[in-house]
Amino acid sequence: MWRHLWAVLLVVVLVCAATLFLGISVVAGNHPAFDASDILSCATFMWFALFGGLIARQYRFALSIGVLYLCLWGLAIHFLGAHTQAGVLPLVGVNAPNIAASVLSGMLGACVGVFVRTGQRRVEASAAQG
């Protein structure tokens, strides 16, 4: 459980640092678009989730990453809706491909990190037996 918590905190710190210092973040918009900034944020957040997966060593960590990234998108849509007076559901509909890409890439990164870490343990265990 502690590994899981430390992994989530690591991902939160990395996402906040990338947002504050590098300007890499999720961006909700009023019109459908999937451009270079969305690809960069998906790839960056996927790598952050991979590092967290290496620490967590459990596949349920991918669910935590999915919820975390959904919360980030919820905040982005909330602030966009508050400033433009647009409804939440139309904004979710417009940003659905971006949301899906971000959440799924984060979950994929977390699963790959866990898979790599557990694969290393299996190799070490088989080497110790043989």
C-alpha positions as CSV (number, residue, x, y, z in Angstrom):
1,M,0.0,0.0,0.0
2,W,2.8,2.4,0.8
3,R,4.4,1.8,-2.5
4,H,1.2,2.6,-4.2
5,L,0.8,5.8,-2.3
6,W,4.4,6.9,-3.0
7,A,3.9,6.1,-6.7
8,V,0.8,8.3,-6.9
9,L,2.5,11.1,-5.0
10,L,5.5,10.9,-7.4
11,V,3.2,11.1,-10.4
12,V,1.3,14.1,-8.9
13,V,4.6,15.9,-8.2
14,L,5.9,15.2,-11.7
15,V,2.7,16.4,-13.3
16,C,2.6,19.5,-11.2
17,A,6.2,20.3,-11.9
18,A,5.8,19.7,-15.7
19,T,2.8,22.0,-15.6
20,L,4.4,24.8,-13.6
21,F,7.9,24.8,-15.0
22,L,7.6,23.3,-18.5
23,G,4.1,24.4,-19.4
24,I,3.1,20.8,-20.3
25,S,-0.5,20.2,-19.2
26,V,-3.9,19.1,-20.4
27,V,-5.7,21.8,-22.3
28,A,-9.5,21.8,-22.7
29,G,-10.9,23.6,-25.7
30,N,-14.2,24.8,-27.1
31,H,-13.6,23.1,-30.4
32,P,-12.4,19.7,-31.3
33,A,-8.6,19.6,-31.8
34,F,-5.8,17.1,-31.2
35,D,-2.6,18.9,-31.9
36,A,1.1,18.7,-30.9
37,S,0.5,20.0,-27.4
38,D,-1.9,17.2,-26.7
39,I,0.5,14.6,-28.0
40,L,3.3,16.0,-25.9
41,S,1.2,16.0,-22.8
42,C,0.0,12.4,-23.4
43,A,3.5,11.2,-24.0
44,T,4.9,13.1,-21.0
45,F,2.2,11.9,-18.6
46,M,2.6,8.3,-20.0
47,W,6.3,8.4,-18.9
48,F,5.4,9.8,-15.5
49,A,2.9,6.9,-15.0
50,L,5.5,4.4,-16.2
51,F,7.9,5.6,-13.5
52,G,5.1,5.3,-10.9
53,G,4.3,1.8,-12.2
54,L,7.9,0.9,-11.6
55,I,7.5,1.9,-7.9
56,A,4.0,0.6,-7.3
57,R,4.5,-2.9,-8.7
58,Q,0.7,-3.5,-8.8
59,Y,-1.6,-3.3,-11.8
60,R,-4.3,-1.5,-9.7
61,F,-2.0,1.5,-9.9
62,A,-3.2,2.0,-13.4
63,L,-6.7,2.6,-12.1
64,S,-5.4,5.3,-9.7
65,I,-3.6,6.9,-12.7
66,G,-6.8,6.8,-14.7
67,V,-8.8,8.5,-11.9
68,L,-6.0,11.1,-11.4
69,Y,-5.9,12.1,-15.0
70,L,-9.7,12.2,-15.1
71,C,-9.6,14.6,-12.2
72,L,-7.1,16.8,-14.1
73,W,-9.4,16.9,-17.1
74,G,-12.3,17.6,-14.8
75,L,-10.5,20.6,-13.4
76,A,-9.6,21.8,-16.9
77,I,-13.1,21.5,-18.1
78,H,-14.5,23.2,-14.9
79,F,-12.2,26.2,-15.3
80,L,-13.0,26.5,-19.0
81,G,-16.7,26.3,-18.4
82,A,-16.5,28.9,-15.6
83,H,-14.6,31.4,-17.9
84,T,-16.7,30.8,-21.0
85,Q,-20.1,30.1,-19.5
86,A,-20.3,27.0,-21.6
87,G,-22.0,23.8,-20.3
88,V,-19.9,21.0,-18.9
89,L,-21.4,18.3,-21.0
90,P,-20.8,20.0,-24.4
91,L,-17.2,20.7,-23.3
92,V,-16.8,17.0,-22.3
93,G,-18.1,16.0,-25.7
94,V,-15.8,18.2,-27.5
95,N,-12.7,17.1,-25.5
96,A,-13.7,13.4,-25.3
97,P,-10.9,12.2,-27.7
98,N,-8.3,14.2,-25.8
99,I,-9.6,12.9,-22.5
100,A,-9.6,9.3,-23.7
101,A,-6.1,9.6,-25.2
102,S,-4.7,11.1,-22.0
103,V,-6.3,8.7,-19.6
104,L,-5.6,5.6,-21.7
105,S,-2.0,6.6,-22.4
106,G,-1.4,7.1,-18.6
107,M,-3.0,3.8,-17.8
108,L,-0.9,2.1,-20.5
109,G,2.3,3.7,-19.1
110,A,1.4,2.5,-15.6
111,C,0.8,-1.1,-16.8
112,V,4.1,-1.1,-18.8
113,G,6.0,0.1,-15.7
114,V,4.4,-2.6,-13.5
115,F,5.1,-5.3,-16.2
116,V,8.7,-4.3,-16.6
117,R,9.2,-4.3,-12.8
118,T,7.5,-7.7,-12.3
119,G,9.4,-9.1,-15.3
120,Q,12.7,-8.2,-13.6
121,R,11.6,-9.9,-10.4
122,R,10.6,-13.1,-12.4
123,V,14.0,-13.2,-14.1
124,E,15.8,-12.7,-10.8
125,A,13.8,-15.5,-9.2
126,S,14.4,-17.9,-12.0
127,A,18.1,-17.1,-12.0
128,A,18.2,-17.8,-8.2
129,Q,16.5,-21.1,-8.7
130,G,18.6,-22.3,-11.6
